[in-house]
């Protein structure tokens, strides 16, 4: 992270068609959302297959009562000028929109980071991941977490799309509810921090989209399996979730 922070986390790498590699991470000092804390999203670039890397470019840097989290980076598979970074920004005021930044000149410069999807007060996004369709459309797949007045939370998988390489974005489309129960230590019963709220997604050569995530619907809420949904129309509609792990137990 350039040596300016106590910690960096959540690394992600993308490679452009011209071979340029981009590494992104969050970097921070102090406890999240605390007075005196610093939170940033940084990108470094390598043009020699990872043998050397540029000094980090800061996409965003804020202080105190905000925290930038769970960033990913996607290189446009057709046009090496475009690379897309996306993450969530949570704050002490209980809002958690999706933030986005892009380069249009192969990482020589980055546009100012900005929010592109806001789920509203007491809600947040997490696990944002952009995939690029063969026609150039960007599809951001993410988890939305809604909090009720009684403190209960509900999670959903949503998508937003961009047909102009990230300049503007659609409203959200719902994929499915996300019914993760998570993982516990079998000896102590204590909850284990896992990736239950972080989906994974890919696009096929023909443009079909696939997303997978942890979900307990196949065991009536007893334990998580692997759920899959797919779209054949660029993310506008999605199939019902199906179990893809071999065991139904």
Secondary structure, 3 states (H helix, E strand, C coil): CCCCCCEEEEEEEEECCCCCEEEEEEEEECCCCCCCCEEEEEEEEECCCCCCCCCCEEEEEEECCEEEEEEEEEECCCCCCCEEEEEEEEECCCCECEEEEEECCCCCCCCCCEEEECCCCCCEEEEEEEEECCCCCEEEEEEEEEECCCCCEEEEEEEEEECCCCCCCCCCEEEEECCCCCEECCCCCCEECCCCCCCEEEECCCCCEEEEEEECHHHCCCCCEEEEEEECCCCCCCCCCEECCCCCC
